[in-house]
Amino acid sequence: MRQTDASTSRARGGAWRVSLAFAAGIIVAVALYYRVNRPEPVSAAELLRKATAAAPAPDARRRIRMRTKSRSVVRPAVLPAGYAGGGDRGLELLFAAAHFSWQDPLSARSFAAWREQLPGKEDRVRTADSTYEIRTTTGAGVLREAVLILRAGDLQPVSETLRFADETVEISREDPSAEGRSEIRGGSERPSPAPNSHPPTPIQELRLIAALHAIGADLGEPVQVSRRDGVLVVEAVGLTSTREQQVRDAVSAIPRVIFRVDASEAMPMSAPGGRIAAAAGARSRLEETLGEEGVNRILDASEAVMARVFAIRGLSRRFPQTAEAQLADADRGVLAAIRSEHVIGLRTHVRNLQSALAPLLPKLPAVELPPSTDWQTRAARMFTAAQRVDHLLNRILAGGDDFAQRAPELADALGRLDAEVSAGERP
């Protein structure tokens, strides 16, 4: 009996060990299967590289649809040279500001080129429904997020979503027969409004100027703001990479603003391009009285004066009385604060210029000014007075005029500028 029990026990133990081994084999087989067959994680950069390499040759028949919150337009996937359509000019400027190809927007190559130039970004890649989704987000520039959908089989782009600061553009493949179709959302089909039918409002422009003022980019730097095709364009030349990024960051969150660097067109400067050049002979004569440091004080103060008056005049031209009247009380306060800071800075620079020239000038005359009721008129007169001082200093320091002969005229010009600045300090 005991022998039988022992045999039964050994048999059961052997069966149990077989079952365990079988189960372990199944687990190992499943693990090996998933290890072999599961999709390997892929980076956005690698996936875009493969998709770019797999891109077919250009086909003039291919079409894409571009949708915004107000429009839907069908256009060639790759714009040929001289193509007159392709969406409104404002949208094209947005793409240019983001450094994203307007000519070929729905492509892995264009997506990769935009992604690679970003100073900071976050990528996410996921697979779903036989597609890859590449999502890149960034805090830099006007394009905050881009999502590209690729077919898993051949890595061809299916659709794309571009989220700008104040606009979202959806792009998808379209039937080639759809060429020329367009629609306006929210109403019956009608011609697209002119690009400049909705120009930026004074409050939008004020927010941009305030952002530039906060980083000192409205003062003597090669940064120009203009209105074009319903958007505000900030153009800059000759900035360091660090300064360029500061300006880009300052304006990127403001709707309907585009930032361009190294514009190909000649850009008018908002202030003199450099300090007054003093001729050797004129400088040596001045240095006999003032010393080298004294001459440099004149040059520095004059340059700073002109930077301030250019900024003040720019405000007066951007915000005439009709535009200022459209601002809310709080916004008028912001405008007044910017102007006040410039006038206070101008006062300091004018006093520095007077102090630097004091050993060479007679006493400044008292000047009576005509009454004025608005700061815009006073800003224009202030600019004219500063220009006269700058012109006289240029002639003297360039060696064209004798300082002693021009001293009374320069004193008169400085006296008038001093009076205009005092008037400009009033609300």
Contacts in CASP RR format, 6 or more apart in sequence:
PFRMAT RR
TARGET T0000
AUTHOR 0000-0000-0000
METHOD contacts of the structure
MODEL  1
MRQTDASTSRARGGAWRVSLAFAAGIIVAVALYYRVNRPEPVSAAELLRK
ATAAAPAPDARRRIRMRTKSRSVVRPAVLPAGYAGGGDRGLELLFAAAHF
SWQDPLSARSFAAWREQLPGKEDRVRTADSTYEIRTTTGAGVLREAVLIL
RAGDLQPVSETLRFADETVEISREDPSAEGRSEIRGGSERPSPAPNSHPP
TPIQELRLIAALHAIGADLGEPVQVSRRDGVLVVEAVGLTSTREQQVRDA
VSAIPRVIFRVDASEAMPMSAPGGRIAAAAGARSRLEETLGEEGVNRILD
ASEAVMARVFAIRGLSRRFPQTAEAQLADADRGVLAAIRSEHVIGLRTHV
RNLQSALAPLLPKLPAVELPPSTDWQTRAARMFTAAQRVDHLLNRILAGG
DDFAQRAPELADALGRLDAEVSAGERP
39 127 0 8 1.000
41 125 0 8 1.000
42 125 0 8 1.000
42 132 0 8 1.000
43 123 0 8 1.000
43 125 0 8 1.000
44 115 0 8 1.000
44 123 0 8 1.000
44 124 0 8 1.000
44 125 0 8 1.000
44 134 0 8 1.000
44 136 0 8 1.000
45 112 0 8 1.000
45 115 0 8 1.000
45 123 0 8 1.000
47 125 0 8 1.000
47 132 0 8 1.000
47 134 0 8 1.000
47 150 0 8 1.000
47 155 0 8 1.000
48 108 0 8 1.000
48 111 0 8 1.000
48 112 0 8 1.000
48 115 0 8 1.000
48 134 0 8 1.000
49 112 0 8 1.000
50 155 0 8 1.000
51 108 0 8 1.000
51 150 0 8 1.000
51 155 0 8 1.000
51 156 0 8 1.000
51 157 0 8 1.000
52 107 0 8 1.000
52 108 0 8 1.000
52 109 0 8 1.000
52 112 0 8 1.000
54 154 0 8 1.000
54 155 0 8 1.000
54 156 0 8 1.000
55 107 0 8 1.000
55 108 0 8 1.000
55 109 0 8 1.000
55 156 0 8 1.000
56 156 0 8 1.000
58 78 0 8 1.000
59 77 0 8 1.000
60 76 0 8 1.000
60 78 0 8 1.000
60 80 0 8 1.000
61 176 0 8 1.000
62 76 0 8 1.000
62 77 0 8 1.000
62 78 0 8 1.000
62 173 0 8 1.000
62 176 0 8 1.000
63 74 0 8 1.000
63 75 0 8 1.000
63 76 0 8 1.000
63 77 0 8 1.000
63 173 0 8 1.000
63 174 0 8 1.000
63 175 0 8 1.000
63 176 0 8 1.000
63 178 0 8 1.000
63 179 0 8 1.000
64 74 0 8 1.000
64 75 0 8 1.000
64 76 0 8 1.000
64 77 0 8 1.000
64 105 0 8 1.000
64 106 0 8 1.000
64 171 0 8 1.000
64 172 0 8 1.000
64 173 0 8 1.000
64 174 0 8 1.000
65 72 0 8 1.000
65 73 0 8 1.000
65 74 0 8 1.000
65 171 0 8 1.000
65 172 0 8 1.000
65 173 0 8 1.000
65 174 0 8 1.000
65 178 0 8 1.000
66 72 0 8 1.000
66 73 0 8 1.000
66 74 0 8 1.000
66 75 0 8 1.000
66 86 0 8 1.000
66 87 0 8 1.000
66 91 0 8 1.000
66 105 0 8 1.000
66 169 0 8 1.000
66 170 0 8 1.000
66 171 0 8 1.000
67 169 0 8 1.000
67 170 0 8 1.000
67 171 0 8 1.000
67 172 0 8 1.000
68 91 0 8 1.000
68 167 0 8 1.000
68 168 0 8 1.000
68 169 0 8 1.000
68 170 0 8 1.000
69 167 0 8 1.000
69 168 0 8 1.000
69 185 0 8 1.000
70 184 0 8 1.000
70 185 0 8 1.000
70 186 0 8 1.000
71 87 0 8 1.000
71 88 0 8 1.000
71 182 0 8 1.000
71 183 0 8 1.000
71 184 0 8 1.000
71 185 0 8 1.000
71 192 0 8 1.000
72 182 0 8 1.000
72 183 0 8 1.000
72 185 0 8 1.000
73 86 0 8 1.000
73 87 0 8 1.000
73 182 0 8 1.000
74 174 0 8 1.000
74 178 0 8 1.000
74 179 0 8 1.000
74 180 0 8 1.000
74 181 0 8 1.000
74 182 0 8 1.000
75 83 0 8 1.000
75 85 0 8 1.000
75 86 0 8 1.000
75 87 0 8 1.000
75 180 0 8 1.000
76 83 0 8 1.000
76 86 0 8 1.000
76 179 0 8 1.000
77 104 0 8 1.000
77 106 0 8 1.000
77 107 0 8 1.000
77 173 0 8 1.000
78 103 0 8 1.000
78 104 0 8 1.000
79 85 0 8 1.000
79 86 0 8 1.000
79 102 0 8 1.000
79 103 0 8 1.000
79 104 0 8 1.000
86 92 0 8 1.000
88 192 0 8 1.000
88 195 0 8 1.000
88 229 0 8 1.000
89 195 0 8 1.000
89 228 0 8 1.000
89 229 0 8 1.000
90 195 0 8 1.000
90 229 0 8 1.000
90 230 0 8 1.000
90 231 0 8 1.000
91 167 0 8 1.000
91 169 0 8 1.000
92 102 0 8 1.000
93 228 0 8 1.000
93 229 0 8 1.000
93 231 0 8 1.000
93 233 0 8 1.000
93 258 0 8 1.000
94 142 0 8 1.000
94 143 0 8 1.000
94 164 0 8 1.000
94 167 0 8 1.000
94 231 0 8 1.000
94 258 0 8 1.000
95 101 0 8 1.000
95 102 0 8 1.000
95 105 0 8 1.000
96 102 0 8 1.000
96 258 0 8 1.000
96 260 0 8 1.000
97 141 0 8 1.000
97 142 0 8 1.000
97 258 0 8 1.000
97 259 0 8 1.000
97 260 0 8 1.000
98 114 0 8 1.000
98 141 0 8 1.000
98 142 0 8 1.000
98 143 0 8 1.000
98 162 0 8 1.000
98 164 0 8 1.000
99 113 0 8 1.000
99 114 0 8 1.000
99 117 0 8 1.000
100 110 0 8 1.000
100 113 0 8 1.000
100 114 0 8 1.000
100 143 0 8 1.000
100 146 0 8 1.000
100 162 0 8 1.000
101 107 0 8 1.000
101 109 0 8 1.000
101 110 0 8 1.000
101 113 0 8 1.000
101 114 0 8 1.000
104 110 0 8 1.000
105 160 0 8 1.000
105 162 0 8 1.000
105 171 0 8 1.000
106 157 0 8 1.000
106 159 0 8 1.000
106 160 0 8 1.000
106 171 0 8 1.000
106 172 0 8 1.000
106 173 0 8 1.000
107 157 0 8 1.000
108 148 0 8 1.000
108 150 0 8 1.000
108 155 0 8 1.000
108 157 0 8 1.000
111 134 0 8 1.000
111 136 0 8 1.000
111 146 0 8 1.000
111 148 0 8 1.000
111 160 0 8 1.000
114 143 0 8 1.000
114 146 0 8 1.000
115 121 0 8 1.000
115 123 0 8 1.000
115 136 0 8 1.000
115 146 0 8 1.000
118 136 0 8 1.000
118 138 0 8 1.000
118 140 0 8 1.000
119 140 0 8 1.000
119 245 0 8 1.000
120 138 0 8 1.000
120 139 0 8 1.000
120 140 0 8 1.000
121 136 0 8 1.000
121 137 0 8 1.000
121 138 0 8 1.000
122 136 0 8 1.000
122 137 0 8 1.000
122 138 0 8 1.000
123 134 0 8 1.000
123 135 0 8 1.000
123 136 0 8 1.000
124 133 0 8 1.000
124 134 0 8 1.000
124 135 0 8 1.000
124 136 0 8 1.000
125 132 0 8 1.000
125 133 0 8 1.000
125 134 0 8 1.000
125 135 0 8 1.000
126 132 0 8 1.000
126 133 0 8 1.000
126 135 0 8 1.000
127 133 0 8 1.000
127 152 0 8 1.000
130 151 0 8 1.000
130 152 0 8 1.000
130 153 0 8 1.000
131 149 0 8 1.000
131 150 0 8 1.000
131 151 0 8 1.000
131 152 0 8 1.000
131 158 0 8 1.000
132 149 0 8 1.000
132 150 0 8 1.000
132 151 0 8 1.000
132 152 0 8 1.000
132 155 0 8 1.000
133 147 0 8 1.000
133 148 0 8 1.000
133 149 0 8 1.000
133 150 0 8 1.000
134 147 0 8 1.000
134 148 0 8 1.000
134 150 0 8 1.000
135 145 0 8 1.000
135 146 0 8 1.000
135 147 0 8 1.000
136 145 0 8 1.000
136 146 0 8 1.000
136 147 0 8 1.000
137 144 0 8 1.000
137 145 0 8 1.000
138 144 0 8 1.000
138 145 0 8 1.000
139 252 0 8 1.000
140 245 0 8 1.000
140 248 0 8 1.000
140 249 0 8 1.000
140 252 0 8 1.000
141 248 0 8 1.000
141 249 0 8 1.000
141 252 0 8 1.000
141 259 0 8 1.000
142 164 0 8 1.000
142 165 0 8 1.000
142 252 0 8 1.000
142 257 0 8 1.000
142 258 0 8 1.000
142 259 0 8 1.000
143 162 0 8 1.000
143 163 0 8 1.000
143 164 0 8 1.000
144 163 0 8 1.000
144 164 0 8 1.000
144 165 0 8 1.000
145 161 0 8 1.000
145 162 0 8 1.000
145 163 0 8 1.000
146 160 0 8 1.000
146 161 0 8 1.000
146 162 0 8 1.000
146 163 0 8 1.000
147 160 0 8 1.000
147 161 0 8 1.000
148 157 0 8 1.000
148 160 0 8 1.000
149 157 0 8 1.000
149 158 0 8 1.000
149 159 0 8 1.000
149 160 0 8 1.000
150 156 0 8 1.000
150 157 0 8 1.000
150 158 0 8 1.000
151 158 0 8 1.000
157 173 0 8 1.000
158 172 0 8 1.000
158 173 0 8 1.000
159 170 0 8 1.000
159 171 0 8 1.000
159 172 0 8 1.000
159 173 0 8 1.000
160 170 0 8 1.000
160 171 0 8 1.000
160 172 0 8 1.000
161 168 0 8 1.000
161 169 0 8 1.000
161 170 0 8 1.000
161 171 0 8 1.000
162 168 0 8 1.000
162 169 0 8 1.000
162 170 0 8 1.000
162 171 0 8 1.000
165 252 0 8 1.000
165 253 0 8 1.000
165 254 0 8 1.000
165 255 0 8 1.000
166 255 0 8 1.000
166 256 0 8 1.000
182 192 0 8 1.000
183 189 0 8 1.000
184 190 0 8 1.000
184 192 0 8 1.000
195 229 0 8 1.000
195 230 0 8 1.000
196 229 0 8 1.000
196 230 0 8 1.000
197 230 0 8 1.000
198 230 0 8 1.000
199 227 0 8 1.000
199 230 0 8 1.000
200 227 0 8 1.000
200 230 0 8 1.000
200 231 0 8 1.000
200 232 0 8 1.000
200 256 0 8 1.000
201 326 0 8 1.000
202 319 0 8 1.000
202 323 0 8 1.000
202 324 0 8 1.000
202 326 0 8 1.000
202 327 0 8 1.000
202 331 0 8 1.000
203 326 0 8 1.000
203 327 0 8 1.000
203 328 0 8 1.000
203 331 0 8 1.000
204 232 0 8 1.000
204 254 0 8 1.000
204 255 0 8 1.000
204 256 0 8 1.000
205 225 0 8 1.000
205 227 0 8 1.000
205 232 0 8 1.000
205 318 0 8 1.000
205 319 0 8 1.000
206 319 0 8 1.000
206 327 0 8 1.000
206 331 0 8 1.000
206 334 0 8 1.000
206 335 0 8 1.000
207 254 0 8 1.000
208 225 0 8 1.000
208 232 0 8 1.000
208 234 0 8 1.000
208 251 0 8 1.000
208 254 0 8 1.000
208 257 0 8 1.000
209 218 0 8 1.000
209 225 0 8 1.000
209 315 0 8 1.000
209 318 0 8 1.000
209 338 0 8 1.000
210 334 0 8 1.000
210 338 0 8 1.000
211 250 0 8 1.000
211 251 0 8 1.000
211 254 0 8 1.000
212 218 0 8 1.000
212 223 0 8 1.000
212 225 0 8 1.000
212 234 0 8 1.000
212 247 0 8 1.000
212 250 0 8 1.000
212 251 0 8 1.000
213 219 0 8 1.000
213 338 0 8 1.000
213 341 0 8 1.000
214 250 0 8 1.000
215 246 0 8 1.000
215 247 0 8 1.000
215 250 0 8 1.000
217 223 0 8 1.000
217 246 0 8 1.000
217 247 0 8 1.000
217 250 0 8 1.000
218 270 0 8 1.000
218 311 0 8 1.000
219 271 0 8 1.000
219 307 0 8 1.000
219 308 0 8 1.000
219 311 0 8 1.000
219 342 0 8 1.000
220 270 0 8 1.000
220 271 0 8 1.000
220 307 0 8 1.000
220 310 0 8 1.000
220 311 0 8 1.000
221 236 0 8 1.000
221 239 0 8 1.000
221 243 0 8 1.000
221 270 0 8 1.000
221 271 0 8 1.000
222 236 0 8 1.000
222 237 0 8 1.000
222 238 0 8 1.000
222 239 0 8 1.000
222 267 0 8 1.000
222 269 0 8 1.000
222 270 0 8 1.000
222 273 0 8 1.000
223 234 0 8 1.000
223 235 0 8 1.000
223 236 0 8 1.000
223 239 0 8 1.000
223 247 0 8 1.000
223 270 0 8 1.000
224 234 0 8 1.000
224 235 0 8 1.000
224 236 0 8 1.000
224 267 0 8 1.000
224 268 0 8 1.000
224 269 0 8 1.000
224 270 0 8 1.000
225 232 0 8 1.000
225 233 0 8 1.000
225 234 0 8 1.000
225 235 0 8 1.000
225 318 0 8 1.000
226 232 0 8 1.000
226 233 0 8 1.000
226 235 0 8 1.000
227 233 0 8 1.000
230 256 0 8 1.000
231 256 0 8 1.000
231 257 0 8 1.000
231 258 0 8 1.000
232 254 0 8 1.000
232 256 0 8 1.000
232 257 0 8 1.000
232 258 0 8 1.000
233 257 0 8 1.000
233 258 0 8 1.000
233 260 0 8 1.000
234 247 0 8 1.000
234 251 0 8 1.000
234 257 0 8 1.000
234 258 0 8 1.000
234 259 0 8 1.000
234 260 0 8 1.000
235 260 0 8 1.000
235 261 0 8 1.000
235 263 0 8 1.000
235 267 0 8 1.000
236 244 0 8 1.000
236 247 0 8 1.000
236 259 0 8 1.000
236 260 0 8 1.000
236 261 0 8 1.000
236 262 0 8 1.000
236 263 0 8 1.000
237 261 0 8 1.000
237 262 0 8 1.000
237 263 0 8 1.000
237 267 0 8 1.000
238 262 0 8 1.000
239 247 0 8 1.000
239 261 0 8 1.000
244 261 0 8 1.000
247 259 0 8 1.000
248 259 0 8 1.000
251 257 0 8 1.000
251 259 0 8 1.000
252 259 0 8 1.000
270 310 0 8 1.000
270 311 0 8 1.000
270 314 0 8 1.000
271 306 0 8 1.000
271 307 0 8 1.000
271 310 0 8 1.000
271 311 0 8 1.000
272 303 0 8 1.000
272 306 0 8 1.000
272 307 0 8 1.000
272 310 0 8 1.000
272 390 0 8 1.000
274 303 0 8 1.000
275 299 0 8 1.000
275 300 0 8 1.000
275 302 0 8 1.000
275 303 0 8 1.000
276 299 0 8 1.000
276 302 0 8 1.000
276 303 0 8 1.000
276 390 0 8 1.000
276 393 0 8 1.000
276 394 0 8 1.000
276 397 0 8 1.000
276 398 0 8 1.000
277 397 0 8 1.000
277 398 0 8 1.000
278 286 0 8 1.000
278 295 0 8 1.000
278 299 0 8 1.000
278 397 0 8 1.000
278 398 0 8 1.000
279 397 0 8 1.000
279 398 0 8 1.000
279 399 0 8 1.000
279 400 0 8 1.000
281 399 0 8 1.000
282 396 0 8 1.000
282 397 0 8 1.000
282 398 0 8 1.000
282 399 0 8 1.000
282 400 0 8 1.000
282 403 0 8 1.000
283 295 0 8 1.000
283 397 0 8 1.000
285 403 0 8 1.000
286 294 0 8 1.000
286 295 0 8 1.000
286 298 0 8 1.000
286 360 0 8 1.000
286 397 0 8 1.000
286 403 0 8 1.000
287 294 0 8 1.000
287 295 0 8 1.000
289 359 0 8 1.000
289 360 0 8 1.000
290 297 0 8 1.000
290 298 0 8 1.000
290 356 0 8 1.000
290 359 0 8 1.000
290 360 0 8 1.000
294 356 0 8 1.000
297 352 0 8 1.000
297 355 0 8 1.000
297 356 0 8 1.000
298 353 0 8 1.000
298 356 0 8 1.000
298 357 0 8 1.000
298 393 0 8 1.000
298 397 0 8 1.000
299 397 0 8 1.000
300 352 0 8 1.000
301 349 0 8 1.000
301 350 0 8 1.000
301 352 0 8 1.000
301 353 0 8 1.000
301 356 0 8 1.000
302 353 0 8 1.000
302 389 0 8 1.000
302 390 0 8 1.000
302 393 0 8 1.000
304 349 0 8 1.000
304 352 0 8 1.000
305 346 0 8 1.000
305 349 0 8 1.000
305 350 0 8 1.000
305 353 0 8 1.000
305 386 0 8 1.000
305 389 0 8 1.000
305 390 0 8 1.000
305 417 0 8 1.000
306 386 0 8 1.000
306 390 0 8 1.000
308 342 0 8 1.000
308 343 0 8 1.000
308 345 0 8 1.000
308 346 0 8 1.000
308 349 0 8 1.000
309 346 0 8 1.000
309 382 0 8 1.000
309 383 0 8 1.000
309 386 0 8 1.000
309 387 0 8 1.000
310 383 0 8 1.000
311 342 0 8 1.000
312 339 0 8 1.000
312 342 0 8 1.000
312 343 0 8 1.000
312 346 0 8 1.000
312 379 0 8 1.000
312 382 0 8 1.000
312 383 0 8 1.000
313 379 0 8 1.000
313 380 0 8 1.000
313 382 0 8 1.000
313 383 0 8 1.000
314 379 0 8 1.000
315 335 0 8 1.000
315 338 0 8 1.000
315 339 0 8 1.000
315 342 0 8 1.000
315 379 0 8 1.000
316 375 0 8 1.000
316 376 0 8 1.000
316 379 0 8 1.000
316 380 0 8 1.000
319 327 0 8 1.000
319 335 0 8 1.000
319 376 0 8 1.000
320 376 0 8 1.000
321 374 0 8 1.000
321 376 0 8 1.000
324 332 0 8 1.000
324 335 0 8 1.000
327 335 0 8 1.000
336 427 0 8 1.000
339 375 0 8 1.000
339 379 0 8 1.000
340 425 0 8 1.000
343 421 0 8 1.000
343 424 0 8 1.000
343 425 0 8 1.000
344 425 0 8 1.000
346 382 0 8 1.000
346 421 0 8 1.000
347 421 0 8 1.000
347 425 0 8 1.000
350 414 0 8 1.000
350 417 0 8 1.000
350 418 0 8 1.000
350 421 0 8 1.000
353 389 0 8 1.000
353 414 0 8 1.000
354 364 0 8 1.000
354 414 0 8 1.000
354 418 0 8 1.000
357 410 0 8 1.000
357 414 0 8 1.000
360 403 0 8 1.000
360 407 0 8 1.000
361 407 0 8 1.000
361 410 0 8 1.000
361 411 0 8 1.000
361 414 0 8 1.000
362 407 0 8 1.000
362 408 0 8 1.000
362 411 0 8 1.000
363 411 0 8 1.000
364 411 0 8 1.000
364 412 0 8 1.000
364 414 0 8 1.000
364 415 0 8 1.000
364 418 0 8 1.000
365 411 0 8 1.000
365 412 0 8 1.000
365 415 0 8 1.000
367 415 0 8 1.000
367 416 0 8 1.000
367 418 0 8 1.000
367 419 0 8 1.000
368 419 0 8 1.000
369 381 0 8 1.000
369 419 0 8 1.000
369 420 0 8 1.000
369 423 0 8 1.000
372 378 0 8 1.000
372 381 0 8 1.000
372 423 0 8 1.000
375 424 0 8 1.000
375 426 0 8 1.000
375 427 0 8 1.000
378 420 0 8 1.000
378 423 0 8 1.000
378 424 0 8 1.000
378 426 0 8 1.000
379 424 0 8 1.000
381 420 0 8 1.000
381 423 0 8 1.000
382 417 0 8 1.000
382 420 0 8 1.000
382 421 0 8 1.000
382 423 0 8 1.000
382 424 0 8 1.000
385 413 0 8 1.000
385 416 0 8 1.000
385 417 0 8 1.000
385 420 0 8 1.000
386 417 0 8 1.000
388 413 0 8 1.000
388 416 0 8 1.000
388 417 0 8 1.000
389 410 0 8 1.000
389 413 0 8 1.000
389 414 0 8 1.000
389 417 0 8 1.000
392 401 0 8 1.000
392 406 0 8 1.000
392 409 0 8 1.000
392 410 0 8 1.000
392 413 0 8 1.000
393 410 0 8 1.000
395 401 0 8 1.000
395 406 0 8 1.000
396 402 0 8 1.000
396 403 0 8 1.000
396 406 0 8 1.000
396 410 0 8 1.000
END
